[in-house]
Amino acid sequence: MKIIVCIKQVPDAKDVRLDPKTNTLAREGVQSIINPYDRHALEEAVRIKENMGGTVTVMTMGPPQAEEILREAVSCGADEAVLVSDRAFAGADTLATTYTLSQAIKKIGGADLILCGKQAIDGDTAQVGPGLAVRMGMPYVTCVRKISAAKDKPFIVERLMDDGYDEIEIELPALFTVVKEINEPRLPSLKGKMKAKKLSVTTLTAADINADASQLGLKGSPTWVVRVFAPQFKGQRTMIQGTVQEQVDQLAEKILEWC
């Protein structure tokens, strides 16, 4: 079985801040990490490989420094790593990103199973997984909290819902996006770290994946981020004090005033 896990390098959420002059994310001095949801996708891929055999390839689209997270993923159990990197990819929205990733996956021979995190913590769109599945012509299930797999049988997955979960039977090839409830990611092993250090990461450019330039980066992105800013609190605040009943009475008076 050939499993591909799509991961993303994101800024550590606890260090994210905005530059007040440029109204953009200040990345200088901010540590980059593997998107937390993607860690769970990687862990699940490694578990499936351990139970059923096969290989796990991690793939990311990003600048050259994104190679760091690929090596970290290999230290946690992945077998191979692919960096999809080219200046032509800069500024890509989710539509352009899914096109680029799909071309890269086709270039390396496709996959039986593709796993992604539910969403990235920087964009929070949750669009890349489903969009990639459509590009690849695969059925997909989002927000998967459990995968039951057996050789020569359909996969049984549980999809997390607001009021419980759905149980879905699905044949491969397929794509799943996973939630944090699915597992507890392992720490890198010493053997894994040694392997990651020696690993030769495959780098694919726009030319390598035979990409249509009109579908890459800003050219291929119908949505653009014009500005990022921190919300300003302009409303007046009133503190309500007293017993519970007194607070309820005061609140009711305020609501009547606003109405």
CYANA upper distance limits for C-alpha pairs under 8 A (distance plus 0.5 A):
  1 MET  CA     49 LYS  CA      8.20
  1 MET  CA     52 MET  CA      8.25
  1 MET  CA     53 GLY  CA      7.02
  1 MET  CA     54 GLY  CA      4.78
  1 MET  CA     55 THR  CA      6.93
  1 MET  CA    111 ALA  CA      8.48
  1 MET  CA    112 ASP  CA      6.64
  1 MET  CA    113 LEU  CA      8.28
  2 LYS  CA     54 GLY  CA      6.17
  2 LYS  CA     55 THR  CA      5.75
  2 LYS  CA     56 VAL  CA      6.93
  2 LYS  CA     57 THR  CA      8.31
  2 LYS  CA    111 ALA  CA      5.75
  2 LYS  CA    112 ASP  CA      5.80
  2 LYS  CA    113 LEU  CA      7.09
  3 ILE  CA     45 ALA  CA      7.27
  3 ILE  CA     54 GLY  CA      7.90
  3 ILE  CA     55 THR  CA      6.53
  3 ILE  CA     56 VAL  CA      5.33
  3 ILE  CA     57 THR  CA      6.73
  3 ILE  CA    111 ALA  CA      6.32
  3 ILE  CA    112 ASP  CA      6.54
  3 ILE  CA    113 LEU  CA      5.36
  3 ILE  CA    114 ILE  CA      6.27
  3 ILE  CA    115 LEU  CA      8.04
  4 ILE  CA     56 VAL  CA      6.26
  4 ILE  CA     57 THR  CA      5.27
  4 ILE  CA     58 VAL  CA      6.28
  4 ILE  CA     59 MET  CA      7.56
  4 ILE  CA    111 ALA  CA      6.83
  4 ILE  CA    113 LEU  CA      6.91
  4 ILE  CA    114 ILE  CA      5.32
  4 ILE  CA    115 LEU  CA      6.85
  5 VAL  CA     38 ASP  CA      8.41
  5 VAL  CA     41 ALA  CA      7.23
  5 VAL  CA     42 LEU  CA      6.60
  5 VAL  CA     45 ALA  CA      7.73
  5 VAL  CA     56 VAL  CA      7.67
  5 VAL  CA     57 THR  CA      6.68
  5 VAL  CA     58 VAL  CA      5.29
  5 VAL  CA     59 MET  CA      6.67
  5 VAL  CA    114 ILE  CA      6.26
  5 VAL  CA    115 LEU  CA      5.32
  5 VAL  CA    116 CYS  CA      6.38
  6 CYS  CA     38 ASP  CA      7.80
  6 CYS  CA     58 VAL  CA      6.44
  6 CYS  CA     59 MET  CA      5.45
  6 CYS  CA     60 THR  CA      6.34
  6 CYS  CA    114 ILE  CA      8.00
  6 CYS  CA    115 LEU  CA      7.00
  6 CYS  CA    116 CYS  CA      5.83
  6 CYS  CA    117 GLY  CA      8.35
  7 ILE  CA     34 ILE  CA      7.37
  7 ILE  CA     35 ASN  CA      7.30
  7 ILE  CA     38 ASP  CA      5.88
  7 ILE  CA     39 ARG  CA      8.36
  7 ILE  CA     58 VAL  CA      7.38
  7 ILE  CA     59 MET  CA      6.64
  7 ILE  CA     60 THR  CA      5.78
  7 ILE  CA    116 CYS  CA      7.32
  7 ILE  CA    117 GLY  CA      7.98
  8 LYS  CA     34 ILE  CA      6.45
  8 LYS  CA     35 ASN  CA      6.10
  8 LYS  CA     38 ASP  CA      7.78
  8 LYS  CA     60 THR  CA      6.20
  8 LYS  CA     61 MET  CA      7.62
  8 LYS  CA     62 GLY  CA      8.32
  8 LYS  CA    120 ALA  CA      7.85
  9 GLN  CA     32 SER  CA      6.69
  9 GLN  CA     33 ILE  CA      6.09
  9 GLN  CA     34 ILE  CA      5.50
  9 GLN  CA     35 ASN  CA      6.50
  9 GLN  CA     60 THR  CA      8.27
  9 GLN  CA     62 GLY  CA      8.05
  9 GLN  CA     66 ALA  CA      6.70
  9 GLN  CA     69 ILE  CA      7.21
 10 VAL  CA     32 SER  CA      5.89
 10 VAL  CA     33 ILE  CA      6.03
 10 VAL  CA     34 ILE  CA      6.76
 10 VAL  CA     35 ASN  CA      6.22
 10 VAL  CA    120 ALA  CA      8.18
 10 VAL  CA    121 ILE  CA      7.81
 10 VAL  CA    122 ASP  CA      6.92
 11 PRO  CA     15 ASP  CA      7.93
 11 PRO  CA     16 VAL  CA      7.16
 11 PRO  CA     27 ARG  CA      7.90
 11 PRO  CA     30 VAL  CA      6.87
 11 PRO  CA     31 GLN  CA      6.38
 11 PRO  CA     32 SER  CA      4.88
 11 PRO  CA     33 ILE  CA      6.62
 11 PRO  CA    122 ASP  CA      7.85
 12 ASP  CA     16 VAL  CA      7.00
 12 ASP  CA     30 VAL  CA      7.36
 12 ASP  CA     31 GLN  CA      6.19
 12 ASP  CA     32 SER  CA      6.12
 12 ASP  CA     33 ILE  CA      6.47
 13 ALA  CA    121 ILE  CA      8.04
 13 ALA  CA    122 ASP  CA      8.43
 15 ASP  CA     30 VAL  CA      6.41
 15 ASP  CA     31 GLN  CA      7.92
 16 VAL  CA     25 LEU  CA      7.61
 16 VAL  CA     26 ALA  CA      7.65
 16 VAL  CA     27 ARG  CA      8.05
 16 VAL  CA     30 VAL  CA      7.40
 17 ARG  CA     25 LEU  CA      6.54
 17 ARG  CA     26 ALA  CA      6.33
 18 LEU  CA     23 ASN  CA      6.57
 18 LEU  CA     24 THR  CA      6.15
 18 LEU  CA     25 LEU  CA      5.16
 18 LEU  CA     26 ALA  CA      5.88
 18 LEU  CA    228 VAL  CA      8.49
 18 LEU  CA    229 PHE  CA      7.51
 18 LEU  CA    230 ALA  CA      7.71
 19 ASP  CA     23 ASN  CA      5.80
 19 ASP  CA     24 THR  CA      6.15
 19 ASP  CA     25 LEU  CA      6.62
 19 ASP  CA     26 ALA  CA      5.88
 20 PRO  CA     24 THR  CA      8.31
 23 ASN  CA    227 ARG  CA      6.99
 23 ASN  CA    228 VAL  CA      5.97
 23 ASN  CA    229 PHE  CA      5.86
 24 THR  CA    227 ARG  CA      7.45
 24 THR  CA    228 VAL  CA      5.97
 24 THR  CA    229 PHE  CA      7.58
 25 LEU  CA    228 VAL  CA      7.96
 26 ALA  CA     30 VAL  CA      8.15
 33 ILE  CA     69 ILE  CA      7.42
 34 ILE  CA     38 ASP  CA      7.31
 34 ILE  CA     39 ARG  CA      7.25
 34 ILE  CA     69 ILE  CA      6.48
 35 ASN  CA     39 ARG  CA      7.22
 35 ASN  CA    117 GLY  CA      8.36
 35 ASN  CA    120 ALA  CA      6.44
 35 ASN  CA    121 ILE  CA      7.10
 36 PRO  CA     40 HIS  CA      7.60
 36 PRO  CA    117 GLY  CA      8.27
 36 PRO  CA    120 ALA  CA      8.28
 36 PRO  CA    121 ILE  CA      8.14
 37 TYR  CA     41 ALA  CA      7.17
 37 TYR  CA    116 CYS  CA      8.30
 37 TYR  CA    117 GLY  CA      4.86
 37 TYR  CA    118 LYS  CA      6.64
 37 TYR  CA    119 GLN  CA      7.20
 37 TYR  CA    120 ALA  CA      7.55
 37 TYR  CA    178 VAL  CA      7.58
 37 TYR  CA    179 VAL  CA      6.85
 37 TYR  CA    180 LYS  CA      6.65
 38 ASP  CA     42 LEU  CA      6.68
 38 ASP  CA    116 CYS  CA      6.42
 38 ASP  CA    117 GLY  CA      4.71
 38 ASP  CA    118 LYS  CA      8.22
 38 ASP  CA    120 ALA  CA      8.48
 39 ARG  CA     43 GLU  CA      6.71
 39 ARG  CA    117 GLY  CA      7.98
 39 ARG  CA    185 PRO  CA      6.82
 40 HIS  CA     44 GLU  CA      6.66
 40 HIS  CA    117 GLY  CA      7.42
 40 HIS  CA    178 VAL  CA      7.52
 40 HIS  CA    179 VAL  CA      7.76
 40 HIS  CA    180 LYS  CA      6.68
 40 HIS  CA    182 ILE  CA      7.56
 40 HIS  CA    183 ASN  CA      6.83
 40 HIS  CA    184 GLU  CA      7.44
 40 HIS  CA    185 PRO  CA      6.24
 41 ALA  CA     45 ALA  CA      6.71
 41 ALA  CA    115 LEU  CA      6.16
 41 ALA  CA    116 CYS  CA      6.06
 41 ALA  CA    117 GLY  CA      6.05
 41 ALA  CA    177 THR  CA      7.89
 41 ALA  CA    178 VAL  CA      6.52
 42 LEU  CA     46 VAL  CA      6.79
 42 LEU  CA     58 VAL  CA      8.39
 42 LEU  CA     73 ALA  CA      7.87
 42 LEU  CA     78 ALA  CA      8.07
 42 LEU  CA    115 LEU  CA      8.01
 42 LEU  CA    185 PRO  CA      8.42
 43 GLU  CA     47 ARG  CA      6.76
 43 GLU  CA     76 CYS  CA      8.26
 43 GLU  CA     77 GLY  CA      8.35
 43 GLU  CA    183 ASN  CA      7.84
 43 GLU  CA    184 GLU  CA      8.09
 43 GLU  CA    185 PRO  CA      5.80
 43 GLU  CA    186 ARG  CA      7.36
 44 GLU  CA     48 ILE  CA      6.71
 44 GLU  CA    182 ILE  CA      8.25
 44 GLU  CA    183 ASN  CA      7.60
 45 ALA  CA     49 LYS  CA      6.73
 45 ALA  CA     56 VAL  CA      7.13
 45 ALA  CA    115 LEU  CA      7.63
 46 VAL  CA     50 GLU  CA      6.65
 46 VAL  CA     56 VAL  CA      7.23
 46 VAL  CA     77 GLY  CA      6.46
 46 VAL  CA     78 ALA  CA      7.15
 47 ARG  CA     51 ASN  CA      6.75
 48 ILE  CA     52 MET  CA      6.34
 48 ILE  CA     53 GLY  CA      7.84
 48 ILE  CA    149 ALA  CA      7.89
 49 LYS  CA     53 GLY  CA      5.05
 49 LYS  CA     54 GLY  CA      5.86
 49 LYS  CA     55 THR  CA      6.90
 49 LYS  CA     56 VAL  CA      7.63
 52 MET  CA    150 ALA  CA      7.68
 52 MET  CA    151 LYS  CA      7.21
 55 THR  CA     78 ALA  CA      8.08
 55 THR  CA     79 ASP  CA      6.66
 55 THR  CA     80 GLU  CA      8.47
 56 VAL  CA     77 GLY  CA      8.45
 56 VAL  CA     78 ALA  CA      5.55
 56 VAL  CA     79 ASP  CA      5.82
 56 VAL  CA     80 GLU  CA      7.08
 57 THR  CA     78 ALA  CA      6.50
 57 THR  CA     79 ASP  CA      6.34
 57 THR  CA     80 GLU  CA      5.12
 57 THR  CA     81 ALA  CA      6.00
 57 THR  CA     82 VAL  CA      7.82
 58 VAL  CA     70 LEU  CA      7.09
 58 VAL  CA     73 ALA  CA      7.59
 58 VAL  CA     74 VAL  CA      8.27
 58 VAL  CA     78 ALA  CA      7.10
 58 VAL  CA     79 ASP  CA      8.43
 58 VAL  CA     80 GLU  CA      6.83
 58 VAL  CA     81 ALA  CA      5.35
 58 VAL  CA     82 VAL  CA      6.74
 59 MET  CA     70 LEU  CA      7.80
 59 MET  CA     81 ALA  CA      6.38
 59 MET  CA     82 VAL  CA      5.21
 59 MET  CA     83 LEU  CA      6.43
 59 MET  CA     84 VAL  CA      7.84
 60 THR  CA     66 ALA  CA      7.91
 60 THR  CA     70 LEU  CA      7.96
 60 THR  CA     82 VAL  CA      7.14
 60 THR  CA     83 LEU  CA      5.86
 60 THR  CA     84 VAL  CA      6.54
 61 MET  CA     66 ALA  CA      8.39
 61 MET  CA     83 LEU  CA      6.54
 61 MET  CA     84 VAL  CA      5.02
 61 MET  CA     85 SER  CA      6.38
 61 MET  CA     97 THR  CA      8.37
 61 MET  CA    101 LEU  CA      7.71
 62 GLY  CA     66 ALA  CA      6.32
 62 GLY  CA     83 LEU  CA      7.73
 62 GLY  CA     84 VAL  CA      6.90
 62 GLY  CA     85 SER  CA      5.89
 62 GLY  CA     86 ASP  CA      8.31
 62 GLY  CA     89 PHE  CA      8.43
 63 PRO  CA     85 SER  CA      6.15
 63 PRO  CA     86 ASP  CA      7.77
 64 PRO  CA     83 LEU  CA      8.31
 64 PRO  CA     85 SER  CA      7.09
 66 ALA  CA     70 LEU  CA      7.44
 66 ALA  CA     83 LEU  CA      7.97
 67 GLU  CA     71 ARG  CA      6.88
 67 GLU  CA     83 LEU  CA      7.05
 67 GLU  CA    201 VAL  CA      7.97
 68 GLU  CA     72 GLU  CA      6.84
 69 ILE  CA     73 ALA  CA      6.61
 70 LEU  CA     74 VAL  CA      6.82
 70 LEU  CA     81 ALA  CA      6.42
 70 LEU  CA     82 VAL  CA      8.11
 70 LEU  CA     83 LEU  CA      8.23
 71 ARG  CA     75 SER  CA      6.78
 71 ARG  CA     81 ALA  CA      7.96
 71 ARG  CA    196 ALA  CA      5.48
 71 ARG  CA    197 LYS  CA      7.59
 71 ARG  CA    199 LEU  CA      8.15
 72 GLU  CA     76 CYS  CA      7.06
 72 GLU  CA    188 PRO  CA      7.92
 72 GLU  CA    193 LYS  CA      8.11
 72 GLU  CA    196 ALA  CA      7.48
 73 ALA  CA     77 GLY  CA      7.21
 73 ALA  CA     78 ALA  CA      6.44
 74 VAL  CA     78 ALA  CA      4.76
 74 VAL  CA     79 ASP  CA      6.54
 74 VAL  CA     80 GLU  CA      7.41
 74 VAL  CA     81 ALA  CA      7.77
 74 VAL  CA    192 GLY  CA      6.95
 74 VAL  CA    193 LYS  CA      8.11
 74 VAL  CA    195 LYS  CA      7.85
 74 VAL  CA    196 ALA  CA      5.94
 75 SER  CA    188 PRO  CA      5.53
 75 SER  CA    189 SER  CA      6.81
 75 SER  CA    190 LEU  CA      8.32
 75 SER  CA    191 LYS  CA      8.00
 75 SER  CA    192 GLY  CA      4.29
 75 SER  CA    193 LYS  CA      5.10
 75 SER  CA    194 MET  CA      8.08
 75 SER  CA    195 LYS  CA      7.26
 75 SER  CA    196 ALA  CA      5.89
 76 CYS  CA    186 ARG  CA      7.17
 76 CYS  CA    187 LEU  CA      6.82
 76 CYS  CA    188 PRO  CA      5.02
 76 CYS  CA    189 SER  CA      7.08
 76 CYS  CA    192 GLY  CA      6.62
 76 CYS  CA    193 LYS  CA      8.47
 77 GLY  CA    188 PRO  CA      8.28
 77 GLY  CA    192 GLY  CA      7.03
 80 GLU  CA    199 LEU  CA      8.38
 80 GLU  CA    201 VAL  CA      7.90
 81 ALA  CA    200 SER  CA      8.50
 81 ALA  CA    201 VAL  CA      5.85
 81 ALA  CA    202 THR  CA      6.81
 82 VAL  CA    201 VAL  CA      6.37
 82 VAL  CA    202 THR  CA      5.24
 82 VAL  CA    203 THR  CA      6.33
 82 VAL  CA    204 LEU  CA      7.81
 83 LEU  CA    201 VAL  CA      7.41
 83 LEU  CA    202 THR  CA      6.56
 83 LEU  CA    203 THR  CA      5.18
 83 LEU  CA    204 LEU  CA      6.71
 84 VAL  CA    101 LEU  CA      8.22
 84 VAL  CA    104 ALA  CA      7.66
 84 VAL  CA    203 THR  CA      6.29
 84 VAL  CA    204 LEU  CA      5.29
 84 VAL  CA    205 THR  CA      6.62
 85 SER  CA     89 PHE  CA      7.65
 85 SER  CA    203 THR  CA      7.21
 85 SER  CA    204 LEU  CA      6.64
 85 SER  CA    205 THR  CA      6.01
 85 SER  CA    206 ALA  CA      8.26
 86 ASP  CA     90 ALA  CA      8.07
 86 ASP  CA    204 LEU  CA      8.41
 86 ASP  CA    205 THR  CA      5.73
 86 ASP  CA    206 ALA  CA      6.78
 88 ALA  CA    206 ALA  CA      7.55
 88 ALA  CA    213 ALA  CA      8.17
 88 ALA  CA    216 LEU  CA      6.86
 88 ALA  CA    217 GLY  CA      6.24
 89 PHE  CA     97 THR  CA      8.41
 89 PHE  CA    100 THR  CA      8.37
 89 PHE  CA    206 ALA  CA      8.35
 89 PHE  CA    216 LEU  CA      6.03
 89 PHE  CA    217 GLY  CA      4.69
 89 PHE  CA    218 LEU  CA      8.17
 90 ALA  CA    217 GLY  CA      5.42
 90 ALA  CA    218 LEU  CA      7.29
 91 GLY  CA    217 GLY  CA      5.44
 91 GLY  CA    218 LEU  CA      5.46
 91 GLY  CA    221 SER  CA      8.29
 92 ALA  CA     96 ALA  CA      5.73
 92 ALA  CA     97 THR  CA      6.23
 92 ALA  CA    216 LEU  CA      7.11
 92 ALA  CA    217 GLY  CA      4.46
 92 ALA  CA    218 LEU  CA      5.90
 92 ALA  CA    220 GLY  CA      7.58
 92 ALA  CA    221 SER  CA      6.32
 93 ASP  CA     97 THR  CA      6.50
 93 ASP  CA    217 GLY  CA      7.79
 93 ASP  CA    218 LEU  CA      8.03
 93 ASP  CA    221 SER  CA      5.82
 93 ASP  CA    222 PRO  CA      8.14
 93 ASP  CA    223 THR  CA      6.91
 93 ASP  CA    224 TRP  CA      7.68
 94 THR  CA     98 THR  CA      6.55
 94 THR  CA    127 GLN  CA      6.97
 94 THR  CA    128 VAL  CA      6.22
 94 THR  CA    131 GLY  CA      8.26
 94 THR  CA    221 SER  CA      8.21
 95 LEU  CA     99 TYR  CA      6.92
 95 LEU  CA    128 VAL  CA      8.17
 95 LEU  CA    131 GLY  CA      7.68
 95 LEU  CA    220 GLY  CA      7.94
 95 LEU  CA    221 SER  CA      6.85
 95 LEU  CA    222 PRO  CA      8.37
 96 ALA  CA    100 THR  CA      6.72
 96 ALA  CA    215 GLN  CA      6.37
 96 ALA  CA    216 LEU  CA      5.88
 96 ALA  CA    217 GLY  CA      6.61
 96 ALA  CA    220 GLY  CA      5.84
 96 ALA  CA    221 SER  CA      6.12
 97 THR  CA    101 LEU  CA      6.64
 97 THR  CA    128 VAL  CA      7.77
 97 THR  CA    216 LEU  CA      8.14
 97 THR  CA    217 GLY  CA      8.24
 98 THR  CA    102 SER  CA      6.43
 98 THR  CA    128 VAL  CA      6.42
 98 THR  CA    131 GLY  CA      6.42
 98 THR  CA    132 LEU  CA      5.36
 98 THR  CA    135 ARG  CA      7.59
 99 TYR  CA    103 GLN  CA      6.74
 99 TYR  CA    132 LEU  CA      7.74
 99 TYR  CA    135 ARG  CA      7.32
 99 TYR  CA    215 GLN  CA      7.67
 99 TYR  CA    216 LEU  CA      8.15
100 THR  CA    104 ALA  CA      6.77
100 THR  CA    211 ALA  CA      7.71
100 THR  CA    216 LEU  CA      7.43
101 LEU  CA    105 ILE  CA      6.62
101 LEU  CA    132 LEU  CA      7.76
102 SER  CA    106 LYS  CA      6.66
102 SER  CA    132 LEU  CA      6.73
102 SER  CA    135 ARG  CA      6.75
102 SER  CA    136 MET  CA      6.72
103 GLN  CA    107 LYS  CA      6.64
103 GLN  CA    209 ILE  CA      6.15
103 GLN  CA    210 ASN  CA      7.91
103 GLN  CA    211 ALA  CA      7.30
104 ALA  CA    108 ILE  CA      7.04
104 ALA  CA    204 LEU  CA      7.79
104 ALA  CA    209 ILE  CA      5.99
105 ILE  CA    109 GLY  CA      6.97
105 ILE  CA    110 GLY  CA      5.64
105 ILE  CA    111 ALA  CA      7.89
106 LYS  CA    110 GLY  CA      5.25
107 LYS  CA    208 ASP  CA      8.43
107 LYS  CA    209 ILE  CA      6.32
111 ALA  CA    173 PRO  CA      7.57
112 ASP  CA    172 LEU  CA      6.53
112 ASP  CA    173 PRO  CA      4.96
112 ASP  CA    174 ALA  CA      7.24
113 LEU  CA    172 LEU  CA      7.13
113 LEU  CA    173 PRO  CA      5.96
113 LEU  CA    174 ALA  CA      5.78
113 LEU  CA    175 LEU  CA      6.29
113 LEU  CA    176 PHE  CA      8.41
114 ILE  CA    174 ALA  CA      6.99
114 ILE  CA    175 LEU  CA      5.11
114 ILE  CA    176 PHE  CA      6.96
115 LEU  CA    175 LEU  CA      6.29
115 LEU  CA    176 PHE  CA      5.59
115 LEU  CA    177 THR  CA      6.30
115 LEU  CA    178 VAL  CA      7.93
116 CYS  CA    129 GLY  CA      6.54
116 CYS  CA    175 LEU  CA      8.28
116 CYS  CA    176 PHE  CA      6.89
116 CYS  CA    177 THR  CA      5.16
116 CYS  CA    178 VAL  CA      6.95
117 GLY  CA    129 GLY  CA      8.21
117 GLY  CA    177 THR  CA      5.62
117 GLY  CA    178 VAL  CA      5.61
117 GLY  CA    179 VAL  CA      7.15
118 LYS  CA    126 ALA  CA      6.39
118 LYS  CA    129 GLY  CA      7.87
118 LYS  CA    142 THR  CA      7.35
118 LYS  CA    143 CYS  CA      6.38
118 LYS  CA    177 THR  CA      5.31
118 LYS  CA    178 VAL  CA      5.59
118 LYS  CA    179 VAL  CA      6.15
119 GLN  CA    123 GLY  CA      8.28
119 GLN  CA    124 ASP  CA      6.03
119 GLN  CA    125 THR  CA      6.82
119 GLN  CA    126 ALA  CA      4.73
119 GLN  CA    127 GLN  CA      7.91
119 GLN  CA    128 VAL  CA      8.20
119 GLN  CA    129 GLY  CA      8.43
120 ALA  CA    124 ASP  CA      5.75
120 ALA  CA    125 THR  CA      7.77
120 ALA  CA    126 ALA  CA      7.49
126 ALA  CA    130 PRO  CA      8.36
127 GLN  CA    131 GLY  CA      6.34
128 VAL  CA    132 LEU  CA      6.32
129 GLY  CA    133 ALA  CA      6.84
129 GLY  CA    142 THR  CA      8.38
129 GLY  CA    175 LEU  CA      7.99
129 GLY  CA    176 PHE  CA      7.98
129 GLY  CA    177 THR  CA      6.70
130 PRO  CA    134 VAL  CA      6.86
130 PRO  CA    140 TYR  CA      7.20
130 PRO  CA    142 THR  CA      7.98
130 PRO  CA    175 LEU  CA      8.44
131 GLY  CA    135 ARG  CA      6.79
132 LEU  CA    136 MET  CA      6.65
133 ALA  CA    137 GLY  CA      6.47
133 ALA  CA    138 MET  CA      5.51
133 ALA  CA    139 PRO  CA      7.05
133 ALA  CA    140 TYR  CA      6.73
133 ALA  CA    174 ALA  CA      8.05
133 ALA  CA    175 LEU  CA      6.53
134 VAL  CA    138 MET  CA      6.63
134 VAL  CA    139 PRO  CA      8.14
138 MET  CA    173 PRO  CA      6.92
138 MET  CA    174 ALA  CA      5.72
138 MET  CA    175 LEU  CA      7.13
139 PRO  CA    173 PRO  CA      8.07
139 PRO  CA    174 ALA  CA      5.68
139 PRO  CA    175 LEU  CA      6.98
140 TYR  CA    174 ALA  CA      6.06
140 TYR  CA    175 LEU  CA      5.11
140 TYR  CA    176 PHE  CA      6.06
141 VAL  CA    159 ARG  CA      7.61
141 VAL  CA    175 LEU  CA      7.09
141 VAL  CA    176 PHE  CA      5.48
141 VAL  CA    177 THR  CA      7.04
142 THR  CA    159 ARG  CA      7.13
142 THR  CA    176 PHE  CA      6.22
142 THR  CA    177 THR  CA      5.21
142 THR  CA    178 VAL  CA      7.09
143 CYS  CA    159 ARG  CA      5.96
143 CYS  CA    160 LEU  CA      6.03
143 CYS  CA    161 MET  CA      8.49
143 CYS  CA    176 PHE  CA      8.20
143 CYS  CA    177 THR  CA      6.04
143 CYS  CA    178 VAL  CA      5.41
143 CYS  CA    179 VAL  CA      5.84
144 VAL  CA    157 VAL  CA      7.05
144 VAL  CA    158 GLU  CA      6.10
144 VAL  CA    159 ARG  CA      4.90
144 VAL  CA    160 LEU  CA      6.49
144 VAL  CA    176 PHE  CA      7.19
144 VAL  CA    177 THR  CA      6.54
144 VAL  CA    178 VAL  CA      5.01
144 VAL  CA    179 VAL  CA      6.46
144 VAL  CA    182 ILE  CA      7.66
145 ARG  CA    157 VAL  CA      8.02
145 ARG  CA    158 GLU  CA      6.15
145 ARG  CA    159 ARG  CA      6.44
145 ARG  CA    160 LEU  CA      6.50
145 ARG  CA    178 VAL  CA      6.65
145 ARG  CA    179 VAL  CA      6.25
145 ARG  CA    180 LYS  CA      7.94
145 ARG  CA    181 GLU  CA      6.08
145 ARG  CA    182 ILE  CA      4.81
146 LYS  CA    157 VAL  CA      6.05
146 LYS  CA    158 GLU  CA      5.65
146 LYS  CA    159 ARG  CA      8.01
146 LYS  CA    182 ILE  CA      5.85
147 ILE  CA    155 PHE  CA      7.50
147 ILE  CA    156 ILE  CA      6.49
147 ILE  CA    157 VAL  CA      5.05
147 ILE  CA    158 GLU  CA      7.18
148 SER  CA    155 PHE  CA      6.38
148 SER  CA    156 ILE  CA      5.54
148 SER  CA    157 VAL  CA      6.63
149 ALA  CA    153 LYS  CA      7.95
149 ALA  CA    154 PRO  CA      7.81
149 ALA  CA    155 PHE  CA      5.48
149 ALA  CA    156 ILE  CA      7.10
150 ALA  CA    154 PRO  CA      7.95
150 ALA  CA    155 PHE  CA      7.54
153 LYS  CA    171 GLU  CA      8.38
154 PRO  CA    169 GLU  CA      6.68
154 PRO  CA    170 ILE  CA      5.99
154 PRO  CA    171 GLU  CA      5.32
154 PRO  CA    172 LEU  CA      7.74
155 PHE  CA    169 GLU  CA      6.25
155 PHE  CA    170 ILE  CA      5.85
155 PHE  CA    171 GLU  CA      6.71
155 PHE  CA    172 LEU  CA      8.13
156 ILE  CA    167 GLU  CA      7.34
156 ILE  CA    168 ILE  CA      6.16
156 ILE  CA    169 GLU  CA      5.14
156 ILE  CA    170 ILE  CA      6.98
157 VAL  CA    167 GLU  CA      6.26
157 VAL  CA    168 ILE  CA      5.79
157 VAL  CA    169 GLU  CA      7.03
157 VAL  CA    170 ILE  CA      8.29
158 GLU  CA    165 TYR  CA      6.57
158 GLU  CA    166 ASP  CA      5.99
158 GLU  CA    167 GLU  CA      5.10
158 GLU  CA    168 ILE  CA      6.78
159 ARG  CA    165 TYR  CA      5.79
159 ARG  CA    166 ASP  CA      5.54
159 ARG  CA    167 GLU  CA      6.93
159 ARG  CA    168 ILE  CA      7.93
160 LEU  CA    164 GLY  CA      6.86
160 LEU  CA    165 TYR  CA      5.04
160 LEU  CA    166 ASP  CA      7.19
161 MET  CA    165 TYR  CA      5.40
161 MET  CA    166 ASP  CA      7.54
170 ILE  CA    174 ALA  CA      8.15
178 VAL  CA    182 ILE  CA      7.36
180 LYS  CA    184 GLU  CA      8.33
188 PRO  CA    192 GLY  CA      6.69
188 PRO  CA    193 LYS  CA      7.07
189 SER  CA    193 LYS  CA      6.61
190 LEU  CA    194 MET  CA      6.81
191 LYS  CA    195 LYS  CA      6.77
192 GLY  CA    196 ALA  CA      6.55
193 LYS  CA    197 LYS  CA      6.64
194 MET  CA    198 LYS  CA      7.02
195 LYS  CA    199 LEU  CA      6.47
204 LEU  CA    208 ASP  CA      6.04
204 LEU  CA    209 ILE  CA      7.23
205 THR  CA    209 ILE  CA      7.05
206 ALA  CA    210 ASN  CA      6.82
206 ALA  CA    211 ALA  CA      5.96
206 ALA  CA    213 ALA  CA      8.36
207 ALA  CA    211 ALA  CA      6.89
211 ALA  CA    215 GLN  CA      8.17
211 ALA  CA    216 LEU  CA      8.14
212 ASP  CA    216 LEU  CA      7.50
213 ALA  CA    219 LYS  CA      8.14
213 ALA  CA    220 GLY  CA      8.29
214 SER  CA    219 LYS  CA      6.03
214 SER  CA    220 GLY  CA      5.94
215 GLN  CA    219 LYS  CA      6.68
215 GLN  CA    220 GLY  CA      4.21
215 GLN  CA    221 SER  CA      7.78
216 LEU  CA    220 GLY  CA      5.12
216 LEU  CA    221 SER  CA      7.81
217 GLY  CA    221 SER  CA      6.82
218 LEU  CA    222 PRO  CA      8.46
218 LEU  CA    224 TRP  CA      8.19
240 ILE  CA    247 GLN  CA      6.34
240 ILE  CA    250 GLN  CA      7.47
240 ILE  CA    251 LEU  CA      7.97
241 GLN  CA    246 GLU  CA      8.02
241 GLN  CA    247 GLN  CA      6.41
242 GLY  CA    246 GLU  CA      6.04
242 GLY  CA    247 GLN  CA      6.35
243 THR  CA    247 GLN  CA      6.60
244 VAL  CA    248 VAL  CA      6.69
245 GLN  CA    249 ASP  CA      6.71
246 GLU  CA    250 GLN  CA      6.66
247 GLN  CA    251 LEU  CA      6.53
248 VAL  CA    252 ALA  CA      6.62
249 ASP  CA    253 GLU  CA      6.81
250 GLN  CA    254 LYS  CA      6.82
251 LEU  CA    255 ILE  CA      6.72
252 ALA  CA    256 LEU  CA      6.79
253 GLU  CA    257 GLU  CA      6.80
254 LYS  CA    258 TRP  CA      6.79
255 ILE  CA    259 CYS  CA      6.68
